[in-house]
Amino acid sequence: MENKTLSKAAAMAQFRLAVIAPVIHGLYPDASRNAYYERITGNPFTLPDGSVVRYSPGTISKWVAQYQNGGIEALMPRERADKGGTRVLPDTAIEEIHRLKQAFPRLNATQIYRQLVEEGFIPATVSVCAVQRYIKHNDLKSARNPNLRDRKAFEEDAFGKLWQADTCYLPHITENGRRRRVYCIMIIDDHSRLLVGGGLFYNDTSYNFQKVLKAAVATYGIPMKLYVDNGSTYSNEQLSLICGSLGTVLLHTKVRDGASKAKVERHFRTLKERWLYTLELD
C-alpha cells in the first residue's frame, strides 16, 4: 500500500475507533449498546476527508466486532481511501481560506469558493459545500473575528483518560564545538497535570516521540485518548496504527489552533525559564 493511501486508511481507521471507543471502554451513557448506536447515528458524520455521510446502527456494531477480532487494521477501509478525493480541500486551499477570512472577514463561503477556483487552489469539480462545511466546522463564520473560538474550561475527571503531547524548541547549546538546537518532547496527563513522559533530543521526529510515548505507556499504562497537533511528528500513519493497536483514540488539534493544548504549553514555559536560568549560571 502506498504511503499516501496508507495514511488515508489509517485516518479512517482512527475515525472509526473514535466512534466506537465508548463501547470498547464501556463508557457510553446510554442504557445499552444498541441505544448508543441509535443515538449517534441520528446525525450525519463528517469523515476525515471532509465528506458527510450517514451510517446505520448496524454499521457501528460491525466496526465494534471488527476491532475486537482484528484490532485497528480491521477498521481500515478495503477500498481506496482516496476515493472521492476531488472533494478534499488540500492544505494550500485551507491556508488560503484562513488568509481570506482574516483579511476580508465579510466574505461568505461562496465568494471564497470562487476565489479558490479562480486562483487555482482547487479544481471546479470540488463542491462549494466542501468550503461551506470547512468554514462552519472551524468557527470561521463570524465577521467580527474569524479566528476567535469560544473556549471553555475542560478537564478529564480521571487520570489516564487524556494525554496531551507537544514539542518545545529550547535554546541552542554547544557540544564538541558544534552549535545544536535542542528539542523537548513532553507528554502530560490532562487531569492530574502529571508529566508522564519527556525527553531532550537534537531532532523533532516521529521516532523520538514514539520512544517517549512507549516509555510513558510502560510506566503509567495506556491512555484512552492522545491529543496532539498536526505536525509531521504527530500526524503520520505509524502513530495512527500504534494508537489503534493500543485502543487509544488519536486526536489532533484544529488547523492553527495550537492554543488548544494550553496545559502542556504552560509546562514548556516553566521548562524554558529554568533552562535559561541554568545557562545564565553557567
C-alpha positions in Angstrom: 0.0 0.0 0.0 1.4 3.4 -1.0 2.2 5.8 1.9 -0.5 8.3 0.9 -3.1 5.6 0.7 -2.0 4.1 3.9 -2.2 7.5 5.6 -5.8 8.0 4.5 -6.7 4.4 5.5 -5.1 5.0 9.0 -7.0 8.2 9.4 -10.3 6.5 8.6 -9.5 3.7 11.0 -8.8 6.2 13.7 -12.1 7.9 12.9 -14.0 4.6 13.3 -12.1 3.9 16.5 -13.1 7.2 17.9 -16.8 6.4 17.2 -16.7 3.0 18.9 -14.3 3.9 21.7 -17.2 4.5 24.3 -18.3 0.9 23.6 -14.8 -0.5 23.7 -14.1 1.1 27.0 -17.6 0.6 28.4 -18.2 4.4 28.9 -21.4 5.0 26.8 -24.1 6.8 28.8 -27.0 5.0 27.1 -28.9 2.1 28.6 -27.4 -0.3 26.1 -25.1 -0.6 23.1 -28.0 -0.6 20.7 -29.3 2.6 22.3 -25.9 4.2 21.8 -25.8 3.1 18.2 -29.2 4.6 17.6 -28.4 7.9 19.2 -25.1 8.6 17.4 -26.4 7.6 14.0 -29.2 10.1 14.3 -26.9 12.7 12.9 -24.5 12.6 9.9 -20.8 12.1 10.4 -18.0 14.2 8.9 -15.2 12.0 7.7 -11.5 12.8 7.7 -11.7 13.9 4.1 -14.4 16.4 4.8 -17.3 14.5 3.3 -20.5 14.0 5.2 -22.2 10.6 5.4 -24.9 8.8 7.4 -24.3 5.3 9.0 -26.8 2.8 10.3 -26.6 1.3 13.8 -25.6 -2.0 12.2 -22.5 -0.4 10.6 -21.3 0.9 14.0 -21.9 -2.5 15.6 -19.9 -4.1 12.8 -17.0 -1.8 13.5 -17.0 -2.9 17.1 -16.9 -6.6 16.1 -14.1 -5.9 13.6 -12.0 -4.1 16.1 -12.4 -6.8 18.8 -11.5 -9.5 16.3 -8.7 -7.8 14.3 -7.6 -4.6 16.0 -7.1 -1.3 14.3 -6.1 -2.9 11.0 -9.6 -4.4 10.7 -11.1 -0.9 10.8 -9.2 0.2 7.7 -11.3 0.6 4.6 -10.7 -2.1 2.0 -11.5 0.3 -0.9 -9.1 3.0 -2.0 -9.1 5.5 0.9 -8.7 8.4 -1.6 -12.0 7.6 -3.5 -13.9 10.8 -4.0 -10.7 12.8 -3.4 -11.9 15.7 -5.5 -14.0 16.7 -2.5 -11.0 17.1 -0.3 -9.6 20.6 0.4 -5.8 20.5 0.1 -3.6 22.2 2.7 -2.9 25.1 0.4 -6.6 25.8 0.0 -7.2 25.6 3.7 -4.4 28.1 4.3 -6.0 30.4 1.7 -9.4 30.2 3.4 -7.9 31.3 6.7 -6.0 34.1 5.0 -9.1 35.4 3.2 -11.3 35.2 6.3 -8.6 37.1 8.2 -8.1 39.8 5.5 -11.8 40.0 4.4 -14.0 38.8 7.3 -17.3 39.5 5.5 -16.5 37.2 2.5 -19.0 34.3 2.5 -18.3 30.7 1.6 -19.5 31.1 -2.0 -17.3 34.1 -2.6 -14.3 32.3 -1.1 -15.0 29.2 -3.2 -15.0 31.3 -6.4 -11.7 32.8 -5.3 -10.1 29.4 -4.6 -11.2 28.1 -8.1 -10.1 31.3 -9.9 -6.7 31.2 -8.2 -6.2 27.5 -8.9 -6.2 26.3 -5.3 -9.0 23.8 -6.0 -10.5 22.5 -9.3 -14.0 23.4 -10.2 -15.0 19.8 -9.6 -14.8 20.4 -5.9 -18.2 21.3 -4.5 -18.9 24.6 -2.8 -20.3 22.6 0.0 -16.8 21.4 1.0 -15.8 25.1 1.6 -19.0 25.8 3.4 -18.5 22.8 5.7 -14.9 23.7 6.5 -15.9 27.3 7.4 -18.7 26.1 9.6 -16.8 23.3 11.4 -13.8 25.6 12.1 -15.7 28.5 13.5 -14.8 30.9 10.7 -18.3 32.3 10.1 -18.0 35.3 12.4 -17.3 38.5 10.6 -16.1 40.2 13.7 -13.2 37.9 14.4 -12.9 34.7 12.2 -10.1 33.3 14.4 -11.9 33.7 17.7 -13.1 30.4 19.3 -15.3 30.0 22.3 -13.0 28.3 24.8 -14.5 26.8 27.9 -12.6 25.2 30.8 -12.3 21.5 30.4 -10.6 18.7 32.3 -11.0 15.0 32.2 -12.3 13.5 35.5 -9.7 10.8 36.0 -6.0 10.0 35.3 -5.3 8.3 32.0 -8.4 9.5 30.1 -6.5 12.0 28.1 -2.8 12.7 27.5 -1.5 15.9 25.7 1.8 15.9 23.9 3.8 18.5 22.1 7.4 19.6 21.2 9.2 22.7 22.6 12.2 24.4 21.0 14.9 25.1 23.6 17.9 27.4 23.1 20.9 26.1 21.2 23.8 24.5 23.1 27.4 24.0 22.0 28.7 20.4 22.0 32.2 19.5 20.8 32.4 22.9 19.2 29.1 22.4 17.3 26.1 24.6 17.9 22.9 22.5 18.1 19.3 23.1 18.7 17.6 21.1 21.5 14.0 19.9 21.3 11.9 18.8 24.3 9.1 16.3 23.7 6.7 16.2 26.6 3.5 14.3 27.4 1.3 15.3 30.3 -1.9 13.8 31.8 -4.9 16.2 31.3 -6.5 15.5 34.7 -3.5 15.5 37.1 -1.1 17.6 35.0 1.5 14.9 35.8 4.4 14.8 33.4 4.1 11.2 32.2 6.8 11.3 29.5 9.5 13.5 28.2 12.9 13.7 26.7 15.5 16.0 25.1 16.6 15.4 21.6 18.6 17.0 18.7 15.7 16.3 16.3 12.0 16.7 16.4 11.0 13.4 14.7 8.1 10.9 14.9 10.6 8.2 16.0 11.7 10.3 19.0 8.1 11.0 20.1 7.3 7.3 19.8 10.2 6.5 22.1 8.8 8.9 24.7 5.3 7.5 24.3 6.5 3.9 24.6 8.2 4.8 27.9 5.2 6.6 29.2 2.9 3.7 28.4 5.3 1.3 30.0 5.3 3.4 33.2 1.7 4.7 33.5 -0.4 2.4 31.3 -2.4 3.0 28.2 -4.3 6.3 27.9 -7.8 6.4 26.5 -7.0 9.4 24.2 -3.9 11.2 23.0 -4.2 14.8 22.0 -1.5 16.2 19.6 -1.1 18.8 16.8 -0.9 18.3 13.1 2.9 18.4 12.6 4.6 15.5 10.9 5.9 14.3 14.3 2.4 13.6 15.4 0.4 13.2 12.2 1.6 10.0 10.5 0.2 6.6 9.7 2.6 4.8 12.0 1.4 6.7 15.1 -2.2 6.1 14.0 -1.5 2.4 13.8 0.3 2.4 17.2 -2.6 4.2 18.9 -5.1 1.9 17.2 -3.3 -1.2 18.4 -3.3 0.1 21.9 -7.0 1.1 21.8 -6.1 4.8 22.2 -8.1 7.4 20.3 -5.7 9.7 18.5 -7.0 13.3 18.4 -5.5 16.2 16.5 -5.9 19.9 17.1 -7.7 22.0 14.5 -5.6 23.8 12.0 -3.9 26.9 13.5 -5.2 26.1 17.0 -2.1 25.3 19.0 -3.6 27.2 21.9 -6.0 24.3 22.5 -3.1 22.5 24.2 -2.5 25.3 26.7 -1.9 22.9 29.6 1.2 21.4 28.1 2.3 24.8 26.9 2.4 26.0 30.5 4.8 23.2 31.3 7.0 24.3 28.4 7.1 27.9 29.7 8.3 26.7 33.1 10.9 24.5 31.4 12.3 27.4 29.3 12.6 29.7 32.3 14.6 27.1 34.2 16.7 26.3 31.1 17.6 29.9 30.6 18.3 30.3 34.3 20.7 27.3 34.2 22.5 28.8 31.2 22.9 32.1 33.0 24.5 30.3 35.9 27.0 28.6 33.6 
